Amino acid sequence: MSKLLSILPLVATFVLFQVFAPVDAWSIPQGACCYPDGSCADLLDSADCEGQGGVYQGDGTSCAGVECAAQPQGACCYPDGSCADDQYQAQCEADGGTYMGDLTTCAQIECDPQPQGACCYPDGSCADDQYQAQCEADGGTYMGDLTICAQVECDPQAQGACCYPDGSCGDDLTRTECSGQGGVYMGDGTACFEVECDTDVKDETADKEKPPRFALFPNHPNPFNQATKIEFTLANSGFVSLIIYDLLGREVRTLASEHLPSGYKSVLWDGKNASGEDVASGIYFYQLKVRDYSATRRLVLLK
């Protein structure tokens, strides 16, 4: 009896923790994470693992049940011509470098500095002495090797409304800025008061003539990060089915299952499944069916 009484506080503490622990702590699956140096960490979710440069081994795995092999290292050449030894390929490339191969050393190779030039940004501004990779990573347009801002003219890009996955909207953004923030660009010169940002099917027929055929168009942007726009035309009214599938053919989300009139239609997919949960990065398919027409296209989600 005394032993039973001694463990009652522990049992009570465990029960209280189960009841009052945050829901998120129990809803996110965890597993083992292998790092480039061959080390391993338990109880990480996939996002935390990959954010730390590791490789997630799967839900419910543990370090005791997996083998983490150390990745090879080598020399890394950077745009300015400098070199660093003992670099992992992924880290080298993430830092803007060029990986020179496994087991290479800086003493064995020559890192030539990359040329630089002017970089035009969406707002019309310009910067000299930029490497092409960095310019494009910052959303700019590289104007060529050895160019300078005094020689080029950087016209500001057109702006418009940007719809985000949560239904919010931002004005005065370029297409590049909108896509970089995970939004869907609604067109040059558009404004938030003119558009509706939601995941319902929209009729974009306006003053257009009746479409001559049924058609399913490529989504944009593609690849996408948080949301993408799918457009299709209906030559005649009918019951429309528009469904997202994964690579195994499993239904992920139904975007439309309703009777729609003829016209030009569009719908946003926010990268979530039918339960409202974010789906994993990868290749997906969207299929349109109406009357005797059926079409399927591929889209890519990158996070």
Secondary structure, 3 states (H helix, E strand, C coil): CHHHHHHHHHHHHHHHHHHHCCHHHHHCCCEEEECCCCCEEEEECHHHHHHCCCEEEEECCCHHHCCCCCCCCEEEECCCCCEEEEECHHHHHHCCCEEEEECCCHHHCCCCCCCCEEEECCCCCEEEEECHHHHHHCCCEEEEECCCHHHCCCCCCCEEEEECCCCCEEEEEEHHHHHHCCCEEEEECCCHHHCCCCCCCEECCCCCCCCCCCEECCCECCCECCCEEEEEEECCCEEEEEEEECCCCCEEEEEEEEEECCEEEEEEECCECCCCCECCCEEEEEEEEECCEEEEEEEEECC
